[in-house]
Every structure is written in C-alpha cells, then in structure tokens.
C-alpha cells in the first residue's frame, strides 16, 4: 500500500518525511493547513475541516 502525504498548499504527493518546497517559507501557514485539511478517503479530494465538523470540498491544482 502506498504511503505518502499530500502537500496542503499545492496538493503534491510527498514522501512521509518530505516537505514541499512551496511551504518552507510559510511553515506557520502550513501548520494551519495541516490541522484543517485532510484527504477524504472516499473522494481522494482535500477536505477543509472546521472545528464544528463541517467540511467543504476544495479544488486543488497540482504543481
Ligand atoms: Zn507544495
């Protein structure tokens, strides 16, 4: 089974320990996104997760 993480900013597939170039300058924002964006196991899309459980689907472009 493939094991990878998704860049929360650009949607690139990364190795588990890898940091995407696009987020190195904005580590704090990256942390915010990592907390609030998850990949839906059903659709494979990135889902923005709010504290109250609501979620909104958001199109992400690939770099
Ligand atoms: Zn990226």
PDB file of the backbone (N, CA, C, O) and the ligand in Angstrom, with CONECT records:
HET     ZN  A 101       1
ATOM      1  N   UNK A   1       0.854  -1.201   0.000  1.00  0.00           N
ATOM      2  CA  UNK A   1       0.000   0.000   0.000  1.00  0.00           C
ATOM      3  C   UNK A   1       0.886   1.245   0.000  1.00  0.00           C
ATOM      4  O   UNK A   1       1.824   1.353   0.789  1.00  0.00           O
ATOM      5  N   UNK A   2       0.592   2.130  -0.846  1.00  0.00           N
ATOM      6  CA  UNK A   2       1.361   3.370  -0.911  1.00  0.00           C
ATOM      7  C   UNK A   2       1.141   4.195   0.348  1.00  0.00           C
ATOM      8  O   UNK A   2       0.032   4.282   0.874  1.00  0.00           O
ATOM      9  N   UNK A   3       2.215   4.789   0.809  1.00  0.00           N
ATOM     10  CA  UNK A   3       2.117   5.633   1.989  1.00  0.00           C
ATOM     11  C   UNK A   3       2.765   6.968   1.677  1.00  0.00           C
ATOM     12  O   UNK A   3       3.976   7.039   1.468  1.00  0.00           O
ATOM     13  N   UNK A   4       1.980   8.010   1.645  1.00  0.00           N
ATOM     14  CA  UNK A   4       2.503   9.324   1.308  1.00  0.00           C
ATOM     15  C   UNK A   4       1.628  10.380   1.950  1.00  0.00           C
ATOM     16  O   UNK A   4       0.526  10.107   2.425  1.00  0.00           O
ATOM     17  N   UNK A   5       2.143  11.576   1.950  1.00  0.00           N
ATOM     18  CA  UNK A   5       1.361  12.707   2.431  1.00  0.00           C
ATOM     19  C   UNK A   5       1.082  13.651   1.263  1.00  0.00           C
ATOM     20  O   UNK A   5       1.746  13.595   0.228  1.00  0.00           O
ATOM     21  N   UNK A   6       0.120  14.491   1.444  1.00  0.00           N
ATOM     22  CA  UNK A   6      -0.250  15.445   0.407  1.00  0.00           C
ATOM     23  C   UNK A   6       0.116  16.849   0.868  1.00  0.00           C
ATOM     24  O   UNK A   6      -0.224  17.265   1.975  1.00  0.00           O
ATOM     25  N   UNK A   7       0.805  17.559   0.013  1.00  0.00           N
ATOM     26  CA  UNK A   7       1.100  18.953   0.318  1.00  0.00           C
ATOM     27  C   UNK A   7      -0.212  19.721   0.461  1.00  0.00           C
ATOM     28  O   UNK A   7      -1.018  19.760  -0.469  1.00  0.00           O
ATOM     29  N   UNK A   8      -0.422  20.332   1.629  1.00  0.00           N
ATOM     30  CA  UNK A   8      -1.691  21.043   1.833  1.00  0.00           C
ATOM     31  C   UNK A   8      -1.810  22.318   1.021  1.00  0.00           C
ATOM     32  O   UNK A   8      -2.902  22.865   0.868  1.00  0.00           O
ATOM     33  N   UNK A   9      -0.697  22.786   0.506  1.00  0.00           N
ATOM     34  CA  UNK A   9      -0.721  24.023  -0.271  1.00  0.00           C
ATOM     35  C   UNK A   9      -0.938  23.778  -1.760  1.00  0.00           C
ATOM     36  O   UNK A   9      -1.790  24.411  -2.382  1.00  0.00           O
ATOM     37  N   UNK A  10      -0.157  22.848  -2.332  1.00  0.00           N
ATOM     38  CA  UNK A  10      -0.238  22.670  -3.782  1.00  0.00           C
ATOM     39  C   UNK A  10      -0.794  21.299  -4.175  1.00  0.00           C
ATOM     40  O   UNK A  10      -1.081  21.062  -5.349  1.00  0.00           O
ATOM     41  N   UNK A  11      -0.946  20.405  -3.209  1.00  0.00           N
ATOM     42  CA  UNK A  11      -1.555  19.116  -3.500  1.00  0.00           C
ATOM     43  C   UNK A  11      -0.590  18.067  -4.023  1.00  0.00           C
ATOM     44  O   UNK A  11      -1.019  16.992  -4.442  1.00  0.00           O
ATOM     45  N   UNK A  12       0.692  18.356  -4.007  1.00  0.00           N
ATOM     46  CA  UNK A  12       1.673  17.380  -4.476  1.00  0.00           C
ATOM     47  C   UNK A  12       1.747  16.179  -3.527  1.00  0.00           C
ATOM     48  O   UNK A  12       1.558  16.310  -2.318  1.00  0.00           O
ATOM     49  N   UNK A  13       2.022  15.027  -4.095  1.00  0.00           N
ATOM     50  CA  UNK A  13       2.269  13.838  -3.275  1.00  0.00           C
ATOM     51  C   UNK A  13       3.716  13.866  -2.799  1.00  0.00           C
ATOM     52  O   UNK A  13       4.645  14.023  -3.590  1.00  0.00           O
ATOM     53  N   UNK A  14       3.883  13.712  -1.505  1.00  0.00           N
ATOM     54  CA  UNK A  14       5.208  13.805  -0.897  1.00  0.00           C
ATOM     55  C   UNK A  14       5.513  12.533  -0.116  1.00  0.00           C
ATOM     56  O   UNK A  14       4.608  11.817   0.312  1.00  0.00           O
ATOM     57  N   UNK A  15       6.805  12.265   0.062  1.00  0.00           N
ATOM     58  CA  UNK A  15       7.200  11.208   0.976  1.00  0.00           C
ATOM     59  C   UNK A  15       6.800  11.617   2.399  1.00  0.00           C
ATOM     60  O   UNK A  15       6.672  12.806   2.690  1.00  0.00           O
ATOM     61  N   UNK A  16       6.604  10.630   3.285  1.00  0.00           N
ATOM     62  CA  UNK A  16       6.100  10.937   4.631  1.00  0.00           C
ATOM     63  C   UNK A  16       6.901  12.002   5.359  1.00  0.00           C
ATOM     64  O   UNK A  16       6.322  12.805   6.090  1.00  0.00           O
ATOM     65  N   UNK A  17       8.201  12.031   5.184  1.00  0.00           N
ATOM     66  CA  UNK A  17       9.044  12.995   5.898  1.00  0.00           C
ATOM     67  C   UNK A  17       9.372  14.209   5.050  1.00  0.00           C
ATOM     68  O   UNK A  17      10.051  15.126   5.513  1.00  0.00           O
ATOM     69  N   UNK A  18       8.899  14.225   3.817  1.00  0.00           N
ATOM     70  CA  UNK A  18       9.299  15.271   2.889  1.00  0.00           C
ATOM     71  C   UNK A  18       8.469  16.536   3.061  1.00  0.00           C
ATOM     72  O   UNK A  18       7.259  16.494   3.287  1.00  0.00           O
ATOM     73  N   UNK A  19       9.171  17.666   2.946  1.00  0.00           N
ATOM     74  CA  UNK A  19       8.479  18.948   2.949  1.00  0.00           C
ATOM     75  C   UNK A  19       8.505  19.522   1.538  1.00  0.00           C
ATOM     76  O   UNK A  19       9.558  19.585   0.905  1.00  0.00           O
ATOM     77  N   UNK A  20       7.358  19.935   1.056  1.00  0.00           N
ATOM     78  CA  UNK A  20       7.294  20.506  -0.274  1.00  0.00           C
ATOM     79  C   UNK A  20       7.963  21.877  -0.300  1.00  0.00           C
ATOM     80  O   UNK A  20       7.860  22.641   0.660  1.00  0.00           O
ATOM     81  N   UNK A  21       8.629  22.180  -1.370  1.00  0.00           N
ATOM     82  CA  UNK A  21       9.324  23.469  -1.485  1.00  0.00           C
ATOM     83  C   UNK A  21       8.389  24.655  -1.282  1.00  0.00           C
ATOM     84  O   UNK A  21       8.787  25.689  -0.745  1.00  0.00           O
ATOM     85  N   UNK A  22       7.175  24.498  -1.704  1.00  0.00           N
ATOM     86  CA  UNK A  22       6.260  25.633  -1.702  1.00  0.00           C
ATOM     87  C   UNK A  22       5.889  26.070  -0.298  1.00  0.00           C
ATOM     88  O   UNK A  22       5.385  27.178  -0.120  1.00  0.00           O
ATOM     89  N   UNK A  23       6.123  25.238   0.700  1.00  0.00           N
ATOM     90  CA  UNK A  23       5.663  25.587   2.044  1.00  0.00           C
ATOM     91  C   UNK A  23       6.786  25.889   3.019  1.00  0.00           C
ATOM     92  O   UNK A  23       6.523  26.169   4.188  1.00  0.00           O
ATOM     93  N   UNK A  24       8.023  25.838   2.570  1.00  0.00           N
ATOM     94  CA  UNK A  24       9.128  26.048   3.506  1.00  0.00           C
ATOM     95  C   UNK A  24       9.154  27.474   4.043  1.00  0.00           C
ATOM     96  O   UNK A  24       9.609  27.718   5.161  1.00  0.00           O
ATOM     97  N   UNK A  25       8.667  28.402   3.248  1.00  0.00           N
ATOM     98  CA  UNK A  25       8.699  29.797   3.678  1.00  0.00           C
ATOM     99  C   UNK A  25       7.472  30.181   4.490  1.00  0.00           C
ATOM    100  O   UNK A  25       7.405  31.267   5.065  1.00  0.00           O
ATOM    101  N   UNK A  26       6.526  29.297   4.527  1.00  0.00           N
ATOM    102  CA  UNK A  26       5.302  29.615   5.244  1.00  0.00           C
ATOM    103  C   UNK A  26       4.923  28.463   6.167  1.00  0.00           C
ATOM    104  O   UNK A  26       3.823  27.915   6.106  1.00  0.00           O
ATOM    105  N   UNK A  27       5.883  28.121   7.023  1.00  0.00           N
ATOM    106  CA  UNK A  27       5.696  26.956   7.880  1.00  0.00           C
ATOM    107  C   UNK A  27       4.487  27.118   8.792  1.00  0.00           C
ATOM    108  O   UNK A  27       3.793  26.147   9.095  1.00  0.00           O
ATOM    109  N   UNK A  28       4.246  28.321   9.218  1.00  0.00           N
ATOM    110  CA  UNK A  28       3.123  28.525  10.120  1.00  0.00           C
ATOM    111  C   UNK A  28       1.802  28.314   9.414  1.00  0.00           C
ATOM    112  O   UNK A  28       0.877  27.724   9.971  1.00  0.00           O
ATOM    113  N   UNK A  29       1.715  28.799   8.183  1.00  0.00           N
ATOM    114  CA  UNK A  29       0.504  28.560   7.415  1.00  0.00           C
ATOM    115  C   UNK A  29       0.353  27.072   7.101  1.00  0.00           C
ATOM    116  O   UNK A  29      -0.747  26.520   7.131  1.00  0.00           O
ATOM    117  N   UNK A  30       1.480  26.445   6.802  1.00  0.00           N
ATOM    118  CA  UNK A  30       1.452  25.013   6.525  1.00  0.00           C
ATOM    119  C   UNK A  30       0.905  24.254   7.723  1.00  0.00           C
ATOM    120  O   UNK A  30       0.140  23.301   7.575  1.00  0.00           O
ATOM    121  N   UNK A  31       1.304  24.685   8.905  1.00  0.00           N
ATOM    122  CA  UNK A  31       0.818  24.036  10.116  1.00  0.00           C
ATOM    123  C   UNK A  31      -0.684  24.215  10.241  1.00  0.00           C
ATOM    124  O   UNK A  31      -1.400  23.295  10.637  1.00  0.00           O
ATOM    125  N   UNK A  32      -1.152  25.398   9.902  1.00  0.00           N
ATOM    126  CA  UNK A  32      -2.588  25.667   9.948  1.00  0.00           C
ATOM    127  C   UNK A  32      -3.330  24.733   8.997  1.00  0.00           C
ATOM    128  O   UNK A  32      -4.335  24.121   9.361  1.00  0.00           O
ATOM    129  N   UNK A  33      -2.815  24.638   7.773  1.00  0.00           N
ATOM    130  CA  UNK A  33      -3.485  23.790   6.791  1.00  0.00           C
ATOM    131  C   UNK A  33      -3.437  22.328   7.182  1.00  0.00           C
ATOM    132  O   UNK A  33      -4.390  21.581   6.961  1.00  0.00           O
ATOM    133  N   UNK A  34      -2.297  21.920   7.776  1.00  0.00           N
ATOM    134  CA  UNK A  34      -2.157  20.512   8.150  1.00  0.00           C
ATOM    135  C   UNK A  34      -3.175  20.138   9.222  1.00  0.00           C
ATOM    136  O   UNK A  34      -3.574  18.979   9.344  1.00  0.00           O
ATOM    137  N   UNK A  35      -3.579  21.124   9.984  1.00  0.00           N
ATOM    138  CA  UNK A  35      -4.556  20.850  11.036  1.00  0.00           C
ATOM    139  C   UNK A  35      -5.980  20.831  10.490  1.00  0.00           C
ATOM    140  O   UNK A  35      -6.854  20.155  11.033  1.00  0.00           O
ATOM    141  N   UNK A  36      -6.201  21.569   9.424  1.00  0.00           N
ATOM    142  CA  UNK A  36      -7.573  21.777   8.973  1.00  0.00           C
ATOM    143  C   UNK A  36      -7.906  21.117   7.638  1.00  0.00           C
ATOM    144  O   UNK A  36      -9.068  21.064   7.237  1.00  0.00           O
ATOM    145  N   UNK A  37      -6.884  20.617   6.957  1.00  0.00           N
ATOM    146  CA  UNK A  37      -7.170  19.958   5.689  1.00  0.00           C
ATOM    147  C   UNK A  37      -6.775  18.492   5.762  1.00  0.00           C
ATOM    148  O   UNK A  37      -5.659  18.148   6.153  1.00  0.00           O
ATOM    149  N   UNK A  38      -7.698  17.654   5.384  1.00  0.00           N
ATOM    150  CA  UNK A  38      -7.446  16.224   5.326  1.00  0.00           C
ATOM    151  C   UNK A  38      -7.896  15.719   3.961  1.00  0.00           C
ATOM    152  O   UNK A  38      -8.710  16.348   3.285  1.00  0.00           O
ATOM    153  N   UNK A  39      -7.346  14.565   3.570  1.00  0.00           N
ATOM    154  CA  UNK A  39      -7.780  13.989   2.309  1.00  0.00           C
ATOM    155  C   UNK A  39      -8.917  13.019   2.573  1.00  0.00           C
ATOM    156  O   UNK A  39      -8.791  12.095   3.376  1.00  0.00           O
ATOM    157  N   UNK A  40     -10.001  13.236   1.902  1.00  0.00           N
ATOM    158  CA  UNK A  40     -11.146  12.355   2.065  1.00  0.00           C
ATOM    159  C   UNK A  40     -10.837  10.964   1.530  1.00  0.00           C
ATOM    160  O   UNK A  40     -10.414  10.826   0.382  1.00  0.00           O
ATOM    161  N   UNK A  41     -11.042   9.930   2.346  1.00  0.00           N
ATOM    162  CA  UNK A  41     -10.800   8.560   1.857  1.00  0.00           C
ATOM    163  C   UNK A  41     -11.815   8.132   0.804  1.00  0.00           C
ATOM    164  O   UNK A  41     -11.566   7.189   0.052  1.00  0.00           O
ATOM    165  N   UNK A  42     -12.929   8.799   0.743  1.00  0.00           N
ATOM    166  CA  UNK A  42     -13.964   8.434  -0.225  1.00  0.00           C
ATOM    167  C   UNK A  42     -13.670   9.016  -1.601  1.00  0.00           C
ATOM    168  O   UNK A  42     -13.677   8.305  -2.607  1.00  0.00           O
ATOM    169  N   UNK A  43     -13.406  10.342  -1.628  1.00  0.00           N
ATOM    170  CA  UNK A  43     -13.258  11.021  -2.915  1.00  0.00           C
ATOM    171  C   UNK A  43     -11.804  11.228  -3.301  1.00  0.00           C
ATOM    172  O   UNK A  43     -11.496  11.438  -4.474  1.00  0.00           O
ATOM    173  N   UNK A  44     -10.885  11.168  -2.301  1.00  0.00           N
ATOM    174  CA  UNK A  44      -9.494  11.475  -2.584  1.00  0.00           C
ATOM    175  C   UNK A  44      -9.238  12.962  -2.715  1.00  0.00           C
ATOM    176  O   UNK A  44      -8.129  13.378  -3.049  1.00  0.00           O
ATOM    177  N   UNK A  45     -10.248  13.755  -2.456  1.00  0.00           N
ATOM    178  CA  UNK A  45     -10.085  15.199  -2.523  1.00  0.00           C
ATOM    179  C   UNK A  45      -9.674  15.735  -1.162  1.00  0.00           C
ATOM    180  O   UNK A  45      -9.927  15.117  -0.128  1.00  0.00           O
ATOM    181  N   UNK A  46      -9.038  16.890  -1.183  1.00  0.00           N
ATOM    182  CA  UNK A  46      -8.699  17.560   0.065  1.00  0.00           C
ATOM    183  C   UNK A  46      -9.952  18.196   0.652  1.00  0.00           C
ATOM    184  O   UNK A  46     -10.720  18.865  -0.040  1.00  0.00           O
ATOM    185  N   UNK A  47     -10.131  17.970   1.935  1.00  0.00           N
ATOM    186  CA  UNK A  47     -11.317  18.480   2.610  1.00  0.00           C
ATOM    187  C   UNK A  47     -10.892  19.452   3.695  1.00  0.00           C
ATOM    188  O   UNK A  47     -10.066  19.132   4.550  1.00  0.00           O
ATOM    189  N   UNK A  48     -11.462  20.627   3.648  1.00  0.00           N
ATOM    190  CA  UNK A  48     -11.181  21.603   4.691  1.00  0.00           C
ATOM    191  C   UNK A  48     -12.079  21.319   5.879  1.00  0.00           C
ATOM    192  O   UNK A  48     -13.304  21.392   5.783  1.00  0.00           O
ATOM    193  N   UNK A  49     -11.452  20.995   7.000  1.00  0.00           N
ATOM    194  CA  UNK A  49     -12.209  20.559   8.162  1.00  0.00           C
ATOM    195  C   UNK A  49     -12.304  21.689   9.176  1.00  0.00           C
ATOM    196  O   UNK A  49     -11.288  22.224   9.620  1.00  0.00           O
ATOM    197  N   UNK A  50     -13.502  22.038   9.528  1.00  0.00           N
ATOM    198  CA  UNK A  50     -13.716  23.061  10.525  1.00  0.00           C
ATOM    199  C   UNK A  50     -13.920  22.414  11.886  1.00  0.00           C
ATOM    200  O   UNK A  50     -14.227  21.226  11.988  1.00  0.00           O
ATOM    201  N   UNK A  51     -13.746  23.211  12.918  1.00  0.00           N
ATOM    202  CA  UNK A  51     -13.837  22.688  14.282  1.00  0.00           C
ATOM    203  C   UNK A  51     -15.188  22.094  14.606  1.00  0.00           C
ATOM    204  O   UNK A  51     -15.282  21.177  15.422  1.00  0.00           O
ATOM    205  N   UNK A  52     -16.229  22.598  13.988  1.00  0.00           N
ATOM    206  CA  UNK A  52     -17.564  22.118  14.307  1.00  0.00           C
ATOM    207  C   UNK A  52     -17.973  20.896  13.487  1.00  0.00           C
ATOM    208  O   UNK A  52     -19.104  20.420  13.583  1.00  0.00           O
ATOM    209  N   UNK A  53     -17.047  20.400  12.687  1.00  0.00           N
ATOM    210  CA  UNK A  53     -17.330  19.179  11.954  1.00  0.00           C
ATOM    211  C   UNK A  53     -17.783  19.417  10.530  1.00  0.00           C
ATOM    212  O   UNK A  53     -17.918  18.470   9.756  1.00  0.00           O
ATOM    213  N   UNK A  54     -18.020  20.674  10.171  1.00  0.00           N
ATOM    214  CA  UNK A  54     -18.384  20.946   8.790  1.00  0.00           C
ATOM    215  C   UNK A  54     -17.175  20.788   7.879  1.00  0.00           C
ATOM    216  O   UNK A  54     -16.038  20.995   8.302  1.00  0.00           O
ATOM    217  N   UNK A  55     -17.421  20.430   6.658  1.00  0.00           N
ATOM    218  CA  UNK A  55     -16.324  20.264   5.714  1.00  0.00           C
ATOM    219  C   UNK A  55     -16.731  20.832   4.362  1.00  0.00           C
ATOM    220  O   UNK A  55     -17.887  20.726   3.951  1.00  0.00           O
ATOM    221  N   UNK A  56     -15.785  21.422   3.692  1.00  0.00           N
ATOM    222  CA  UNK A  56     -16.043  21.952   2.362  1.00  0.00           C
ATOM    223  C   UNK A  56     -15.012  21.384   1.392  1.00  0.00           C
ATOM    224  O   UNK A  56     -13.821  21.328   1.701  1.00  0.00           O
ATOM    225  N   UNK A  57     -15.466  20.976   0.251  1.00  0.00           N
ATOM    226  CA  UNK A  57     -14.556  20.435  -0.745  1.00  0.00           C
ATOM    227  C   UNK A  57     -13.927  21.574  -1.539  1.00  0.00           C
ATOM    228  O   UNK A  57     -14.580  22.560  -1.880  1.00  0.00           O
ATOM    229  N   UNK A  58     -12.654  21.406  -1.819  1.00  0.00           N
ATOM    230  CA  UNK A  58     -11.925  22.488  -2.472  1.00  0.00           C
ATOM    231  C   UNK A  58     -11.023  21.928  -3.543  1.00  0.00           C
ATOM    232  O   UNK A  58     -10.230  21.023  -3.285  1.00  0.00           O
ATOM    233  N   UNK A  59     -11.139  22.455  -4.734  1.00  0.00           N
ATOM    234  CA  UNK A  59     -10.289  22.018  -5.821  1.00  0.00           C
ATOM    235  C   UNK A  59      -8.869  22.510  -5.592  1.00  0.00           C
ATOM    236  O   UNK A  59      -8.656  23.666  -5.226  1.00  0.00           O
ATOM    237  N   UNK A  60      -7.897  21.627  -5.809  1.00  0.00           N
ATOM    238  CA  UNK A  60      -6.506  21.991  -5.657  1.00  0.00           C
ATOM    239  C   UNK A  60      -5.757  21.705  -6.957  1.00  0.00           C
ATOM    240  O   UNK A  60      -5.908  20.639  -7.553  1.00  0.00           O
ATOM    241  N   UNK A  61      -4.968  22.650  -7.376  1.00  0.00           N
ATOM    242  CA  UNK A  61      -4.171  22.429  -8.574  1.00  0.00           C
ATOM    243  C   UNK A  61      -2.869  21.734  -8.224  1.00  0.00           C
ATOM    244  O   UNK A  61      -2.321  21.927  -7.139  1.00  0.00           O
ATOM    245  N   UNK A  62      -2.383  20.933  -9.142  1.00  0.00           N
ATOM    246  CA  UNK A  62      -1.148  20.194  -8.934  1.00  0.00           C
ATOM    247  C   UNK A  62       0.025  20.965  -9.509  1.00  0.00           C
ATOM    248  O   UNK A  62      -0.083  21.607 -10.554  1.00  0.00           O
ATOM    249  N   UNK A  63       1.144  20.890  -8.810  1.00  0.00           N
ATOM    250  CA  UNK A  63       2.315  21.614  -9.294  1.00  0.00           C
ATOM    251  C   UNK A  63       3.234  20.691 -10.079  1.00  0.00           C
ATOM    252  O   UNK A  63       4.277  21.127 -10.567  1.00  0.00           O
TER     253      UNK A  63
HETATM  254 ZN    ZN A 101       3.598  22.076  -2.334  1.00  0.00          ZN
END
